[in-house]
Amino acid sequence: MSKVTVMDHPLIQHKIGIMRKEATSTKEFRDLVSEVAMLICYEATRSLPLADIQIKTPLVETTTKEIAGKKLCIVPILRAGLHMADGILNLIPNAKVGHIGLYRDEETLQPVEYFYKLPSDAQERDIYVVDPMLATGGSAISAITQLKTRGIKRITFLCLIAAPEGVKALQEAHPDVDIYIGALDEYLNEHGYIIPGLGDAGDRIYGTK
């Protein structure tokens, strides 16, 4: 079964607490999404392999470290995942970026795909799928399924807020995908929203509601 890591860092907890507030402005919410995503990614990349390289400092030649192999590919689930990707790019500016467009049908709560684009060498990279909310798990499961059908094997999922139901569904569908969560909430309500949650992340990021 996949590894599930729930962040316990005080900075992440503090920033998510601000994001939960109804009074938090669109700009502040958007900035916090990027900041928390960057902090979660810092933990999620802890086990990346390193290689020795020879360099010259202003004083001497020495051996130092660099990330081995191809760099990462960040794949935000549109549209809300975009600002998570922006935050991670601040940490790993050389990462490539793919996109998967999904929206949730409000009647069935099932994901509907409308866009898919990845770098040509994505199969050689570690893929980090990002979406602020893991509610029913439908969008994450669908996005990861699409990646696997195209030959992607090394996948990690990052989110800001998750419901236990979504975590369970994602683990059952993709037991080989590790999950990194900013905060694990209590449950889903009858409309499929995470409680206590923070509302609709996409609407709050873009000020559309």
Order of alpha helices (4+ residues) and beta strands (2+ residues): beta-alpha-alpha-beta-beta-beta-alpha-beta-beta-beta-beta-beta-alpha-beta-alpha-beta-beta-beta-alpha
